[in-house]
Every structure is written in C-alpha cells, then in structure tokens.
Amino acid sequence: MIVSILQFPGTNCEYDTQHAFEKLGAKTEIIWHKNETIPNDTDLLVVAGGFSYGDYLRSGAIAKFSPVMKAVKTFADNGGKVLGICNGFQVLTEAGLLPGALKRNDGLHFISKHHNLKVINNDNIFLEELNNGDVVNIPIAHHDGNYFIDPEGLKELEENNQILLKYTDENGEIKNPNGSVESIAGVCNKAKNVFGLMPHPERAMESILGSDDGIKMLQGFIKA
Amino acid sequence: MKAIVNVSLKAGVLDSQGKAVHHALDSLHFSGVKDVRVGKQIVLQLSETDKEKAMKDVTQMCEDLLANTVIEDYEIELV
C-alpha cells in the first residue's frame, strides 16, 4: 500500500497524515506541489490539510492550479483513490473533483475541537469498515468548513449515497457546528473514488490524545 | 484599462459576514438597514486596450479563478 501525500506551500498536516498511514502499515511519500507527476505505484493520494497559499482569495482556490493537480485529475479520472482532508477537501471542491463548496463558518469563528460524526453511507472503500449510524469522535479545525451545495446537487448526493458523514452529538443526533447544508461533514464523488471531509481522522490515532477513531476510518483504504 | 471585479455570494447563499455586520449596525442604532451583503473587489490593471477582448479575458479569469461560481456571482466593470 503506497500513500502519496500532497504538499503545497502552507500545507501543515502532511506529517500527521504520514504518521497515521505508516502506523497502519502503509508506505508513504510526500509529493511537493511543483511535481508534474505522482508516483506510478500510488494506491491512495491524500491532499493533506493546512492553509495552502495562505487561503488567499478562497481556501484551495490557488492550489488547484499547482502543477501536480493535472496529474491528480488524471489519476482520479482513471479511478485512482483520492482523499482530501480539511484544506484538501477545499482544494478538491475548487478543482471540481468533488461537488459543492466550503464557505466561511456561520459563526465566523475558527473552530478547533473534537466533534462527533455519524456514518451516513458506508458503501464505499473509505467507510466500509464502519456501519451506517456509527458515531466517531474526530477533531475538526477549520474556518471555512461550511459545506454548501444547491438543492439539486443535494438531491443528487442523497440519491447516489455520496454523503459520507454528518456532524452530530454522541448519540448521532444532528448537531451542526458550522452551518453546513444538512450538517454534512464529508462527501464523495459519484464514482466513489474521490473522498473529502473537513474533520481530521489523521489526528485521531491515539486514545491517550482524545480518540483513536481515525484508525477505523483510514483502515478502509488500507484494506481496500 | 482597468477592470473592477466585484465578487459576492449568490442570492440564496447565506452571507454570515453580512449578517454579522447587519447585527453590528443594529447595535449602533442604524435601524434603517434591511439587508447587508459583504463581497470583495478585485482591481486589475490590464494592458489590453480593446474593451471587448478585455471583457472576454476578465470573464474567463472570473470563471477560472476569481470567483467560485458554485457559491459566488461576479460583476465586471471596465474603466
């Protein structure tokens, strides 16, 4: 299992992501955004979190034009597995690889805390190790995590089981921290090979640090 | 030539910053404000002298980068 992790100027979760996947037994490589190719043997490409290009203009807006992104698009179009975490999710929506957009949080504050998430659809390689309705405790850390999609787009997400996770309380009841449409925390594309979520599973790998529920999530990719 | 691009959230997309500004105006007793929308202005100095060509170029810039048309509208003014 080879995990390639993208690094833009301003990315700051690449080493956490590397640690998380190596803990699960994967080999990892960090790919600088100026590269025009990604390693041929990549099984999973991760767009890590952070603040690419200082979030200038819009979060992810400038990163989508980095040289490496052409290779990422080709990889995804050919069925390659792609995971965007936090800023990575923003980059993937900006690049048109995932539907919708991430707006400023409704409360206008940067939110950094553990939050419960409910698994909505597990019929995909990412969440297949979990059951629908399972609640996981994963940190969130974002300013622009307010997921928006228009009503037609939302209908399509629901019909194709593309909603992965929703923000909830510990009992799985909707609890929306940032104003996201339908409390959505993560989605995938129609072909179910491109995944994006605002919460950070790579930061939930050690129970002594608050939660190791991230293991259950990222393991899906390892076993796939 | 100068292009002034105004980017704002689409009607129907909740503008939380606009709402916060509206609240602040209310608390300052500016009671006549019905709605506030916060956008951003991008000013481009262009070497192009043909207005039609400039409009076409800037429109493409908006579609590709300056606005995210999933959530934002843009207006272009050439001066």
Chai-1 contact restraints between the chains, C-beta under 6 A:
chainA,res_idxA,chainB,res_idxB,connection_type,confidence,min_distance_angstrom,max_distance_angstrom,comment,restraint_id
A,R58,B,N68,contact,1.0,0.0,6.0,A-B,restraint_1
A,A101,B,N68,contact,1.0,0.0,6.0,A-B,restraint_2
A,A101,B,V70,contact,1.0,0.0,6.0,A-B,restraint_3
A,A101,B,I71,contact,1.0,0.0,6.0,A-B,restraint_4
A,R104,B,S16,contact,1.0,0.0,6.0,A-B,restraint_5
A,D106,B,S16,contact,1.0,0.0,6.0,A-B,restraint_6
A,L108,B,S16,contact,1.0,0.0,6.0,A-B,restraint_7
A,L108,B,A20,contact,1.0,0.0,6.0,A-B,restraint_8
A,F148,B,I71,contact,1.0,0.0,6.0,A-B,restraint_9
